[in-house]
């Protein structure tokens, strides 16, 4: 019998009473690994009620104790790093090295959560008026919810619940129904690290469960990572119900290549950033913009793409794994076909990719287009596969204008040996995260993940100082202590005297 995944509600992993079960499949074989429940209304209500009750006591726990919980948790995650990565690789199809990277980038955020005492320090000023002092406190807000995507089932949940909980909140996590085993394991280890049982709730399901979280009045803040359409829905629904929301959505990331860039570095960067994780990254480079003679490296880039071979997670020779689902593969193949029909030159076509011994896998081979224009579907839409579009322009200013015309602003990079060109690009480009000779500029967690434009809906970004502000309120206290001197009489103005 297929294993049925439990949910973490009120401190216990328990089977769901639902009649709706979602199969979780190995994307390389279509084998059903387990079934995830679609949480019932009563299960969601119980999870939220448990989180609310836990908040009343957890908010009073000293910040140093909350930090020590995160220290224990990050140590346990490091100890079980490979175990988590194997579960993750099996259900996502990622290569083992890529899966370990997914876990590690999450661990880095937990390490930052252990630094929460300094992140929650307020401000103080003495004698703002005569004998009057002002100081501010940073306080938790209540129950927070996280809705996470399939492509990073370790990293993105670890972006959210450790920092929210370290700030004194409780958390309800609704991970992707396509790879829920990894988040469940993260929750198991959180309890093993000594977390009080009700701080984290993990519920499973799809749109109905997401909508129930978005409209529940007890949830104060919602964090989301996923597609544009869903991100817009989550943001509108959450804010319509007077919640805070941070929603990280789609992308179309450009890498600008200047004529003075090192061709070997350019090729390596484009191969890794376009095809790593089978292109299923919101920070993947999907458009290469060659300035002037930089276009000369397209031939060697095409040859390097042709050498890549996808395969199973435990194949040490595999460059990347399968797409997450047959539906995702079909969408990519449709966009490749549109690219050809709309006039782009397909120099390398991965549509008919096969992997020996795994005929049912969701395989898409590395694909490279040239002669791409901004009107084409493959340029406008986020493909989310191992497909690179090449565009040629004459000047850096043209490249900047091209990037700035995009409705998205998640990440971009420039490869150049010129400090002046790099400085001009980083200053003028309208994108939240910029790499200079770095193809995927995902910040380390003492900074924040800062997508712009249609890649992000909200005000405060993920992890770093901005996330602490998202998960907390600021309370400002102005105080005066009277001595025995006579008072001068009532003050009828707003001015402090």
Secondary structure, 3 states (H helix, E strand, C coil): CCCECCEEECCEEECCCCCCEEEEECCCCCCEEEEEECCCHHHHHHHHHHHHHHHHHHCCCCHHHHHHHHHHHHHHHHHCHHHHHHHHHHHHCCCHHHHHHHHHHHHHHHHHHCCHHHHCCCCEEEEEECCEEEEEEEEECCEEEEECCCCCCCHHHHHHHHHHHHCCCEEEEECCCCCHHHHHHHHHHHHHCCCCCCCEEEECCCHHHHHHHHHCCCEEEEEEECCHHHHHHHHHHHHHCCCEEEEECCCCEEEEECCCCCHHHHHHHHHHHHHHHHHCCCCCEEEEEEEHHHHHHHHHHHHHHHCCCCCCCCCCCCCCCCCCCHHHHHHHHHHHHHHHHCCCEEEECCCCCCCCCCCCCCCCCCEEEECCCCCCHHHHCCCCCCEEEEEEECCHHHHHHHHHCCCEECEEEEECCCHHHHHHHHHHCCCCEEEECCCCCCCCCCCCECCEECCEECCCCECHHHHHHHCEEEEEEEEECCCCCCCCCCCCCCCCC
